Amino acid sequence: MNVSEAVASRMSCRAFLDTPIPGDTLRAILDAARRTPSGGNLQSWWVYALAGEPLAELKSAVRAQVTTNPRGDGTHEYDIYPPGLGEPYRTRRFKAGEDLYATLGIPREDKMARLLQLARNYDFFGAPVGLFFYLDRSLGPPQWSDVGMYMQTVMLLAREHGLHTCAQEIWSLTPGTVGRFLEVPPNFMLFSGMALGYADLSHPINTLRTERATLEEFAQLRGF
């Protein structure tokens, strides 16, 4: 699989098979992603990977907390979306959400069904591997983008191995629960989670392909 094929076939997978992922495969992906660029070569990413019993234990701990509040443990690392999200971003976000729930036949007025689907994030959508990406709190937004680039590299390398992923910033809403379980240093900030595994291609939610703006809508080419 070449890079273009990996980019084109990558999707946010929200239903996984429970097929285990060999540790050597995960190590190969995370290790190859070390070549991700970072400003000043700071390499600001820290990764925690869970599978098997440790993953089950974490999900059990989180499940006990989010049963009453599927939106997190009462704390959060940052605003995933800015307050008062403007256009065209608000419309894009709204449509992506509506298209997702349409694959499941969940109408907008069924708030409980939507919350239950949201809570599936904390099960990693059934994926056999859960990843957490951290960075030092002393670092700033430029280093946040470096972590994002590392995550993107991981997602593309996963496609090379026939795997799918789903980046999950929602985990930033549970920093206390996850941090206590992983025993992370207090100076670490939970940036995002990520589900990784083989996609359940029979599940309707994995038919979703969100729309993309045309090149002309966001790019200006001069001198070409």
N, C-alpha and C positions, 0 to 999 in steps of 0.2 A: 504494500500500500504506500503510495507516495504522499507527500504532504498535502497536495490539493485534494486528494481523495479523503484524507483524514479530516481536513477542514469541512468538506462537503457532507461527510457522513456523520460528523459529531452532532449530537443532540443532547438536550437535557432529559436524560432517561429517568422516568418516575415509576418504573415497575421492573424489578430485576428477578432473575432466576436465583435460586439459592446455591447454585454450583460454586464450590469453594475455589478461591484463587490461590495458586501456589505462591508461597513466600518468595521464591526466586523470581517469579514474574513481577511481583510488586517491587521488589528490590531493584530489578532491572529498569523499571519505569522511573522510580524516584531517583535512581542513580544517573540515568541518562539525562534527566531533567536538570541536573546540576549545571549544564551548559547554558541555562537560561541567563540572559544578560541582566545586570543590575548596576545601577549608578555607583561608580567608585568601587565596583566589585564587592559591595557590602554583603551580598548574598543573605538578605535579611529574613529569609524564610526558615521556619522551624516546623517540622511535620511529626504528627503522632498518628500512627496507623493501628487500627484495631480489627481483629477478626475473631471468629470462634467464641470461646467463653468470655474473654475480656469484652468483646463487642456486646454480647448478650447481657453481661452485667451492667454495662453502661446504659444500654437501652432500658433495662429494668429500672435503674435509678432515675433516668429522665422521665420514663413513663409515669412513675409515681408522682412526679412534680407537674407534668403537663396535663394530667388527667383533668385537673381543675382549671388550668390555664394553658391552652395550646399555643399561646403566643409567647411563652417563655417563662423564666423563673423569677421575673420581677426586676431583673437588671438587664442592661444591654451595653454593648461596647460602643456602638455608634448608631446613627440613624441610617438604616439601609437605604431609604429614599428620603430626600429632603422634604421638609414640610412645605406645602404649597407647590407641589411639583407642577411645573409649567408645561406648555406645549412645545414640541409635539410629543414630549415624553409621557405626559399623563395619558394621552389617547393610546399610545403604544402599549403602556403597561396595562391599561384597562382591557384592551383587545386581547392581549396575550392571556390574561386571566379568564376572560369570557370564553376564548377558544379552548383553553385547557379544560374548564368545567364542562364544556359542550361535549368533549370526547367521552365524558362519564355520564352524560345525561343529567347533570345536576343543575337545576334552574337557579337563577340569582336569588330568588326568595327563600330557598332552602339553606338558611344560614348554618344550621347544624351539620348538614352533610358537607358543606364547604369547610367548616372548621375541622371536621374529622379528617378530610382529605389533607388539610394543612398540617394536621398533627402527624400524618404519615412521614413527613420530613424527619421526625425524630426516631423513626424506624429505619432511616436511610432507604426508604421505599423497598425494603426487603433485600437490599444489596448485602453481599457477604463481607464486604470491606467498607469500613468507615474511616475517612481521613479528616484530620483537623490541622488547619494551617494557622500558625501563630507568628507574631513578630514582637520585637522588643517595644515596649511602650515609649521608650525614649526616641524612637524613630518617627519620622513624619510622613505626610501623604506621598512624597516621591517614593519612599520605600514601600508604602502600601501597593503602589503600582508594580513594583518589582515582585512582590508576593503574587499579585494577580498574574503576572507574566509566567511565573513558575507554575502556577495552577493551570494556566492554559497549555503550557508545554506538557504537563502531566496528562491532561485530557487528550491531547493529540497523540501522545505516545501510547495511551491506553487503546486508542483505535487501531494502532499498528498491531496490537496483541489481540484484536477482535473483541475488546471490551468497550463498555460504555460508562459514562459518568454523569453525575449531576452536581454542579457546584451549588452549595447551600449556605448562603449568608445568614439564613434564619438561625443557624447555630450560634451566631453572635448574641442572640437573645438569652442564651443559657450559659453564660461564662462561668457563673458560680458553680453550677452543678457539674459541668464538664471539667472545669479546672480542679475541683476537689477530687474528682475521680482520677484524673490523669496526674495529679500532684504536680502541676506545672508551676514554675517560678512565678511569684506575684508580679514581676515586671513584664510578663508575657501577656499579650492581648490576643484573644481569640478572634481571628479575622474571618474565617469561613470553615465550613465543613465540606465534605465531598463524598458522595456515594460512588462506589466503583464495583463493577461486576459485569456479568453477561445480561444483556437486555432480554426481558420477556417480550418478544416481538408479537405475541398473540394478544397482549393487553391493549385495549383501545387507547389508553392514555399515551402510549408510545407512537401513535399515529400523528401526534401533534408536531407540526413544523411551523414555528412562528415566522411571521412575515418579516422581510428585511427591506429597508429603504433602498431605492435604486442608487447607483453610484452618483448620478447627477444631483441627487438630493443632498448629499453630504460632502462631495468632493469638488474642488476647483483645480483644473489642470491648466497650467499656463506655460506657454513656450513649447507645446507639443503639437 
